[in-house]
Amino acid sequence: MNNLIRIALAGSISGVILFGVEKLVTHYLKENKNSKTSYVVAANLSYDALFLGHCMPAFTVSPNAFDSVTGMNSFNLAQLEASYAENLIMLHLYLMNNPTPEYLFLSATPESFDRNFNDFHAYRYAQFLDDTLVRSIVELEDPEFYRWSFLPYMKFGFYNSEISFNALQGWKHKRNNRSKPYFTDGLELPKDELGNRPFEKLSYAKAYQFTWDETLAEYFDRIVKMAQDHGITIILFETPLNKELSNPDMLPNRKEYLSRIDSIADKNKLRFWRFDESELTESLENYYSTLNLKYPAVLRFSKELGERFKEEYGGDRTKRNE
Amino acid sequence: MPFGNLTYLVGLIVALLIYSAVGTVFRTLYLLLLSLGFLGYISPESLVILLLVSSLSYACYSGMRGQTNRSLWFFLGVAINLTGLFFFREFSIRESWSISSYSVEYALIAVGISFYSLQNLGVLIKEKLQPSAMTIPFTDFMLFSAFFPKIISGPLLRHENFLPQLSPDRNIDWVPGIQRILFGIVKKTVIADRLAYLVNHNFETVDPTGWNNLIVAHLFALQLYFDFSGYTDIALGSARLFGFKLTENFNFPLRATSITEFWRRWHISLTSWLRDFVYTPVAFGLRGSVLGILLAILITFALSGIWHGLALTFIIYACTHAAYLMGEFLLRDFRMKIKVVVGKSVFNLLGWFLTVNLVSISFLFFRSTSCIDALDRIGHVFSCSNFFPSNWKSGFIYKIAVGGDQQNIFNLSITLALTFTVLLAEKYVYRRLESNKIRVGLMVLFMVSIGLFGVFTDLDKFIYGQF
C-alpha cells in the first residue's frame, strides 16, 4: 500500500478514535455531579439563592448554615480561583437549565477585580463549547485552547490532566446513579481537615497593590445585567478579611478599590455587604489561610450573613415575597 | 521558539514541498537560505551572530588551506569561536538561566552558538591535524553551521559525516523522518512535560526526607532524557525528511550498566567530540599514564561543564561525573573480580542500579538553582536518620503527586505508567521507525497518545534549548 494512503489511514483511524473518546468523555463529564458546571446543567434545581464568586466564597460560605437562619434553600456556585468570566458562564448555565432563583449573592472584593488572584479555567467548560456564550468567552479568555479545540478530542486533550479523572468520576457517578455532589451545598471545604489545620502564614506581599482589570469589570457588569434581566435580586458581599491583612500598610489601595466597588453598587442600585467589623476578623485563630476561614468560623460567618439577610429582607419568606 | 509545535510542522511540510520542486543543483543553496531564514525568524540577532562567527571561521579555514601561516589562522579561528561562544552566550543567558522557569525567551540572542562554534572548531582542528585534499565550499560550510533541524540544540555535526551527504542525488527519505518526528513529539508532550509538572513542583522546596529527594532526582533524570531525546528525534526526523542522516545523540542511556557506558550512550555527539578533540589528545600528550588518564578525564568533564554554562552547578555536575569515571577506572580490576564472583547478570543488574542512582543524584546539581540547594538535597539522600518518610501517603505520595486529591494520584499514576511503558518499549519502537513503510498501528498509537495524554502548553520549550 502506498505510504500516503497509509498516512491517510492512520490519520483517519486516529481521528475516529479520538472523536469517539470525545463523545464518551463529553457524556461522562456531564454525569459528574462533583463538577458544578455539570451539576447545574444536569440536575433540575430550584434554589432560592445562589452564591457566586471565586475561592473566598467557595471556601467560606456554607449554604446549609445560611439556610438554617433564613429558612431558604441555597447553593454555593463559587469555584476555586474563578474569575467573573467563569461566574458569568456559571450563572448563564444555571439560568438556562433551572428555574430562576430569587437572590444572587455575588462576591465582590478587590481580589476579584485583580487577575493575579483569579483566572479563567477553560477546561471546566470544555463540554459546553457548543453553547454560543461559553464559546465566545472561552475564545477571548483562552485563545490558545480555543484554537486547538477544533481538532478531534483537543477540547479535552489540551487540559487532559484536569479532564480525564473527572470523566472517570462521571462514569462512576452514572453507574451508581448519584444525584448529589460530594459537597452537597457547594461549600468546598473538607470539614475534618479544616478544623485542625493551623494558620499557615500571610501569603500577601507587604504593601501589595491591587491591579484593576477592566475586562473583569466588564464581565461583572454582564453578570449584574443578566441577573437583573431575570428579575434576580443581587447582593454584593465580601467575606471577612482578618484585621492584620486589611491594614493599609499591608494593602495600601484596598480602600480605594472598595470605594470603586461601592460606586459600582450605587450605579446598579445594589447592596454591598462587608464584614470588616465582624468578630471573626479579630483573630488569626479563625483562619487557616490568608483569606479563608476555618470550618467553625465558616459556620459562624454564614449564620452572620443569614442574620444580616433577615435584618434587611425580613425573616419570613412569605412576607419577603409580599 | 518554533520547534516541534504546529507552526513548525506546517512550515516543515511547506519547506519540503518546495524542496522537492527545486532542482537538485540548487538544493544546498535552498537549504542554506531556509536554515538562515529559520534562524532569522527565531531571532534576528542570532542570525547576525551566526553569519559573523561562521564567516570568520570560514575565512580562517581558507587561510589555513593556503600554505603560509597555518598556525596563525588556526589560532585565530579558535579564538573567534571561543570568544563567540562565551561572550555571546553568556551575555545572552546571564540573567535568564533557569531550567525551572524555561526562560528560553530571554536566551534568544545567540541561538545554537554552543553547537555550531564547536562544529567550526572541529573543522579547524581536523584541518590543522589532517589537512584534507578537498576544500569545503563556502555554502556547504555555512549550511553545516546553520542547518535548521539541529541549530537549536544539536546534535553536534562532524563535517566528515555531513558534507558527503550534500551530494545532489540524495533521496527524500520522508517515511522514517515523519515517524521519528511523531515519536519525538510523543516523548516531549506525553512524557517529558507531564514529568516536568511533578519535577517543577517538587523542586520548589527541599524535602526533609532522603527518599523523596532521591525519587525527585530520578524523575528529573527521566524528564531530561525524554525532553532532550524527544527534541533529538524531532531534529533527526526533520533532517531525514530532506535526506540527511544526522548523528544519533542517545542510545538508551538509562540502560547503561556503568558510568563509562552511560557516557557512550548519552549526548553522544558532544561526548564523542570531547573525546576526540580533548580527552584523546590530552591523554595521548600525557603518554597514557594513570595520572594522565585521570587528568584527561577531569579536564574533559570540566570543559563539558563549562560548555553547559558558566555556573558552578554545571561545573560540579560535570566534575561529579569525572569523579565517577575516575573511580571506575581505578577500580577496574576490582570490578572484574566482582563480576567473576557474582556472575555477569547480577553484576550488570548491580551496575545498572548503581549507575542510574549515581547519574540521577548528579542531575540534582544540573537542575538545582544553586549548589547549596543541590548539596542540601544530596545531604538528605545520604542521611541515615531521616531517609524514609514517617507517613508514606502524606509524606511521599501526596508530595510527589503535587497534592492528595484523587485527581493528583490518578495523574501521577498515568504519568508513571506512560513513562515506564515508553522506556521499556522504545527499543522496539525505534527498530520499526526505521522502516520505509508507514507503520499504521504505531502512527495511530502515537497520535492517539498525544491527543489523550499530551501537554501542549510547553511544546516548543526544550531544556537544552537554553544551551
Interface residues (C-beta under 8 A of the other chain):
Chain A: N3 R6 I7 L9 A10 G11 I13 S14 I17 L18 V21 E144 W148 L151 P152 Y153 M154 G157 F158 N160 S161 E162 S164 F165 N166 L168 Q169
Chain B: V175 I178 R194 Y197 Q406 Q407 F410 N411 I414 N436 K437 I438 V440 M443 V444 M447 V448 I450 G451 L452 F453 G454 V455 F456 T457
